[in-house]
Amino acid sequence: MGSVTPRLTFSLGSESRQNQSLAGARCSTLPALGAQGPTIYQLLSACAHFEDITVTDFLEVNRQELGLWLRDEPGAFDWSVYSQHVCLIEGKGESCQEKECQLRARVKRILPIDVHQPQPLGAGSLAPLPADALVSAFCLEAVSPDLASFQRALDHITTLLRPGGHLLLIGALEESWYLAGEARLAVVPVREEEVREALVRSGYEVRDLRTYIMPSHLRTGVDDVKGIFFAWAQKKVGV
């Protein structure tokens, strides 16, 4: 078995603790927005607290890859190293196999999403809406050309949440580009205060917002990210 890359180790510990902050909330349904690629790490802690999880991604190829993992088919990406690391962080004595089995049992559907549409999941979505909670990891800033688009995308996904519902928003700080293979993709750079202001404008009470500066030894040339933010916000009643 391999080891978790230092950059993901940097993210997983804080993300696990932020996911567990939702444990006290009375929640059962959780849509998860597509991250930068077909990933499940952002759900490994959340799956203990939600019975019905919807995984989404804009790209069909990513949804297909997620489906391979969900059905435990040959050729699916092996997430066991990451699952094991989350189990170590949580310290419950759970095995990585048990963790992934629980997540597979609770992911009920994989759906397309477009955060730039007023109805991100489309009309007549199969997801149980409005949801109790929502996780978005490294998505909005990566698909928005500017801060105004970031704000609109946040407004759009907020419609998926019930009043009083919880949002866990994770993203890159002050990143303007990243590499995907040989392609250099643009990102809208956001600062901590811009994230906070966007959440307030979209009708949230910010319960917790933490930022972490990326250590110099983790800046490997695949992007120009300065840090990571983890925001826990609650949608206000009447929004």
C-alpha positions as CSV (number, residue, x, y, z in Angstrom):
1,M,0.0,0.0,0.0
2,G,1.3,3.5,-0.9
3,S,1.2,6.6,1.2
4,V,-1.0,9.7,1.1
5,T,0.7,12.6,-0.7
6,P,1.7,15.5,1.7
7,R,-0.6,18.0,0.1
8,L,-3.6,15.7,0.6
9,T,-2.5,14.9,4.2
10,F,-2.5,18.7,4.7
11,S,-6.2,18.8,3.5
12,L,-7.6,15.6,4.9
13,G,-7.1,16.3,8.6
14,S,-8.9,19.7,8.6
15,E,-11.6,18.4,6.2
16,S,-12.3,15.5,8.5
17,R,-12.7,17.7,11.5
18,Q,-15.0,20.1,9.5
19,N,-17.2,17.2,8.3
20,Q,-17.5,16.0,11.9
21,S,-18.7,19.5,12.9
22,L,-21.9,18.6,11.1
23,A,-22.4,15.6,13.2
24,G,-24.5,17.4,15.8
25,A,-26.9,18.7,13.1
26,R,-30.0,16.8,12.4
27,C,-29.3,15.8,8.8
28,S,-29.9,12.8,6.5
29,T,-29.5,14.0,2.9
30,L,-26.3,15.3,1.4
31,P,-25.5,16.4,-2.2
32,A,-21.8,16.6,-2.9
33,L,-20.7,18.9,-5.7
34,G,-18.0,17.8,-8.1
35,A,-14.5,18.6,-7.0
36,Q,-11.4,19.0,-9.2
37,G,-11.9,15.5,-10.6
38,P,-13.8,12.3,-9.7
39,T,-12.9,12.2,-6.0
40,I,-14.5,10.7,-2.9
41,Y,-12.1,11.8,-0.2
42,Q,-14.3,14.7,0.7
43,L,-17.1,12.3,1.7
44,L,-15.1,9.7,3.7
45,S,-15.9,11.4,7.0
46,A,-19.3,12.8,6.0
47,C,-20.7,9.3,5.2
48,A,-21.0,8.4,8.9
49,H,-23.6,11.2,9.4
50,F,-25.7,11.0,6.3
51,E,-28.0,8.2,5.1
52,D,-28.6,9.5,1.6
53,I,-25.7,11.0,-0.4
54,T,-25.9,12.4,-3.9
55,V,-22.6,12.7,-5.8
56,T,-22.5,15.2,-8.7
57,D,-20.1,16.2,-11.4
58,F,-20.3,18.3,-14.6
59,L,-18.3,15.9,-16.7
60,E,-19.7,12.6,-17.9
61,V,-16.3,11.0,-17.9
62,N,-15.9,11.9,-14.2
63,R,-19.4,10.5,-13.4
64,Q,-18.4,7.3,-15.2
65,E,-15.2,7.0,-13.1
66,L,-17.2,7.6,-9.9
67,G,-19.6,4.9,-11.0
68,L,-16.8,2.4,-11.4
69,W,-15.7,3.0,-7.8
70,L,-19.3,2.9,-6.5
71,R,-19.9,-0.5,-8.1
72,D,-16.4,-1.7,-7.0
73,E,-15.6,-2.6,-10.6
74,P,-12.1,-3.6,-11.9
75,G,-10.2,-0.6,-13.1
76,A,-11.7,1.8,-10.6
77,F,-9.2,4.1,-8.8
78,D,-8.0,2.6,-5.5
79,W,-8.9,5.0,-2.7
80,S,-7.8,2.7,0.1
81,V,-4.7,4.7,1.1
82,Y,-6.8,7.8,1.5
83,S,-9.6,5.9,3.3
84,Q,-7.0,4.4,5.7
85,H,-5.6,7.9,6.4
86,V,-9.1,9.2,7.3
87,C,-9.7,6.3,9.6
88,L,-6.4,7.1,11.4
89,I,-7.4,10.7,11.8
90,E,-10.9,9.7,13.1
91,G,-9.4,7.2,15.5
92,K,-12.5,5.0,15.8
93,G,-10.7,1.7,15.0
94,E,-12.5,1.4,11.7
95,S,-10.8,-0.3,8.7
96,C,-10.5,1.4,5.3
97,Q,-12.7,-1.4,3.9
98,E,-15.4,-0.7,6.4
99,K,-15.2,3.0,5.7
100,E,-15.5,2.6,1.9
101,C,-18.3,0.0,2.3
102,Q,-20.3,2.4,4.4
103,L,-19.8,5.2,1.8
104,R,-20.8,2.9,-1.0
105,A,-24.0,2.0,0.8
106,R,-25.0,5.6,1.4
107,V,-24.2,7.0,-2.1
108,K,-27.6,6.6,-3.7
109,R,-27.1,8.4,-7.1
110,I,-24.5,10.1,-9.3
111,L,-25.9,13.1,-11.2
112,P,-24.8,15.8,-13.6
113,I,-24.6,19.3,-12.3
114,D,-24.0,22.8,-13.7
115,V,-23.4,25.3,-10.9
116,H,-23.8,28.2,-13.4
117,Q,-27.5,27.3,-14.0
118,P,-30.2,28.6,-11.6
119,Q,-31.3,25.0,-11.2
120,P,-27.9,23.3,-10.9
121,L,-29.3,19.7,-11.0
122,G,-31.9,20.5,-13.6
123,A,-35.6,20.4,-13.5
124,G,-37.1,17.2,-12.1
125,S,-33.9,16.1,-10.4
126,L,-33.8,12.6,-8.7
127,A,-32.0,14.1,-5.7
128,P,-34.2,14.5,-2.6
129,L,-34.4,18.3,-2.4
130,P,-34.1,20.6,-0.5
131,A,-31.2,18.8,1.1
132,D,-30.1,18.9,4.8
133,A,-26.5,19.6,4.0
134,L,-24.2,20.3,1.0
135,V,-20.5,19.7,0.5
136,S,-18.6,21.6,-2.2
137,A,-14.8,20.9,-2.5
138,F,-12.5,22.9,-4.8
139,C,-15.3,23.5,-7.2
140,L,-16.8,27.0,-7.4
141,E,-13.5,28.9,-7.7
142,A,-12.2,26.3,-10.3
143,V,-15.2,26.8,-12.6
144,S,-15.8,30.5,-12.2
145,P,-14.1,33.0,-14.5
146,D,-14.5,35.9,-12.0
147,L,-15.7,36.7,-8.5
148,A,-19.2,37.7,-9.8
149,S,-19.6,34.2,-11.3
150,F,-18.3,32.7,-8.1
151,Q,-21.1,34.6,-6.2
152,R,-23.8,33.5,-8.7
153,A,-22.7,29.9,-8.5
154,L,-22.9,30.0,-4.7
155,D,-26.3,31.5,-5.0
156,H,-27.4,28.7,-7.3
157,I,-26.2,25.8,-5.1
158,T,-27.8,27.5,-2.1
159,T,-31.2,26.8,-3.7
160,L,-30.4,23.1,-3.1
161,L,-30.4,23.5,0.7
162,R,-33.4,23.7,3.0
163,P,-33.6,26.8,5.3
164,G,-31.4,26.0,8.3
165,G,-29.4,23.5,6.2
166,H,-25.6,23.3,6.4
167,L,-22.9,24.0,3.8
168,L,-19.3,22.8,4.0
169,L,-17.4,24.9,1.4
170,I,-13.8,24.0,0.8
171,G,-11.6,25.7,-1.7
172,A,-8.3,27.2,-2.7
173,L,-7.1,30.6,-1.6
174,E,-5.6,33.1,-4.0
175,E,-5.1,30.5,-6.8
176,S,-5.2,31.7,-10.4
177,W,-4.2,28.5,-12.2
178,Y,-3.5,24.8,-11.9
179,L,-2.3,22.1,-14.2
180,A,-4.4,19.1,-15.4
181,G,-2.0,17.0,-17.3
182,E,-0.5,19.4,-19.9
183,A,-3.4,21.8,-19.7
184,R,-3.1,25.0,-17.6
185,L,-6.6,25.9,-16.3
186,A,-7.7,29.2,-14.9
187,V,-9.1,29.7,-11.4
188,V,-10.7,32.8,-9.9
189,P,-8.4,33.9,-7.0
190,V,-10.4,34.4,-3.8
191,R,-9.3,35.7,-0.4
192,E,-10.7,34.8,3.0
193,E,-12.8,37.9,3.3
194,E,-14.2,37.5,-0.2
195,V,-15.4,34.0,0.7
196,R,-17.0,35.2,3.9
197,E,-18.7,38.1,2.1
198,A,-20.0,35.8,-0.6
199,L,-21.5,33.4,2.0
200,V,-23.2,36.3,3.8
201,R,-24.6,37.6,0.4
202,S,-26.0,34.2,-0.4
203,G,-27.9,34.2,2.9
204,Y,-25.7,32.2,5.2
205,E,-24.6,32.6,8.8
206,V,-20.9,31.7,8.8
207,R,-20.5,29.3,11.7
208,D,-16.8,28.7,11.2
209,L,-14.2,29.8,8.6
210,R,-10.7,28.6,8.8
211,T,-7.8,29.2,6.5
212,Y,-4.5,27.3,6.2
213,I,-1.4,28.7,4.5
214,M,0.2,26.2,2.1
215,P,3.8,25.5,3.4
216,S,6.5,26.3,0.9
217,H,7.6,22.6,0.6
218,L,4.1,21.7,-0.6
219,R,4.2,24.3,-3.5
220,T,5.2,21.9,-6.2
221,G,4.6,23.9,-9.3
222,V,1.3,22.3,-10.3
223,D,-0.5,25.5,-9.3
224,D,0.0,28.8,-7.6
225,V,-2.3,28.2,-4.6
226,K,-1.5,30.2,-1.4
227,G,-3.7,28.2,1.0
228,I,-6.9,26.4,1.6
229,F,-10.2,27.6,3.2
230,F,-12.7,25.5,5.1
231,A,-16.1,27.2,5.7
232,W,-19.1,25.8,7.6
233,A,-22.2,28.0,7.1
234,Q,-25.8,27.6,7.8
235,K,-28.6,28.8,5.5
236,K,-30.8,31.4,7.2
237,V,-34.5,30.7,7.5
238,G,-36.4,32.8,5.0
239,V,-33.6,32.7,2.3
